[in-house]
Amino acid sequence: MIPNIPPGMKIAAQITPEPSEEDLQFLQQMGIEYVVLWTGGDKASDEYYRSRRQLFEAAGLKVYGFGSFSVHNQDAITLNLPGRDEKIEEYKTHLRNLGKAGIPYTTYAHMANGIWSTERETTRGNAPARAFDLAKADTGYWVGREYHGPLTHGRIYTEDEIWENFIYFIKQVAPVAEEANVRIGIHPDDPPVHSLGGIPRCIFGSFEGYRRALEIADSPNVGMCLCVGCWLEGGSQMGKDVLETIQYFGERKKLFKVHFRNVDQPMPHFVETFIDDGYMDMYKVMKAIRAVDFDGVLIADHIPLMGNHPRVGAAYTIGYMKALLNRVNAEA
């Protein structure tokens, strides 16, 4: 039986499903109660998902979501390539396994040629950070795969093809998500450039694309994993700003998870920043999320390297998020 998700905004940490004792202690010391996990398709079984849930619960932590890299950002699904139906069946099995293990959420992304970045740059204090410069971008990356332009899949695809393939996918998996009592949060395209490598990012690269896609899905179990950073990357081309987007989808209970991150400016060239050093006031974002009675989790994401150790930036970011959350809860 899937445990009920308690009301209220929750801060989670994204962490390896094979944590060390030091990893668990670090989360406990930060006062984190929820985790989000990812694994490869070779371990995506209900037994493994259940074992991870039990491991974290023994440390006082709840598993909010679990993703499988093997069914995320899959070009076979997005582009109707050979093996599409097998990948969709694998996704259905993933959902059923989560349900059996009592894990209520998973993230899905519909990008065919990965996440695109250019050479890392620096943000405040010369901290190394992910960057994207459209003038230099020629490669997408996803878990051991590289997609090289100018045409990553040999030809230019149409927007109609991308829509048709999404509809084919979502109409099959949404009923399974409902049966398994698992929520699917769809992540924005990163970056939300209109087209990369000959493939349109026409669905999850704009407000209107999301609105139409979720109406087509027509399921209480299909919603949004709102990456604030991706939305800020897109800027005005998203159609609605991030605060308007939170209000619209939040009021309709379509916000399931939030990636809480900031960038220095919108495309065509951006650098990811510390959350208090970008062009968005993240207090306003937290306040907007609180105003729609969000009951999912927020995670720190794509954190610039601080103090030459990833835990330093994680602690700084999560501490800042907790302070913002305490502020907006007190104001409410």
Order of alpha helices (4+ residues) and beta strands (2+ residues): beta-alpha-beta-alpha-beta-alpha-alpha-beta-beta-beta-beta-beta-beta-alpha-beta-beta-beta-alpha-beta-alpha-alpha-beta-beta-beta-alpha-beta-alpha
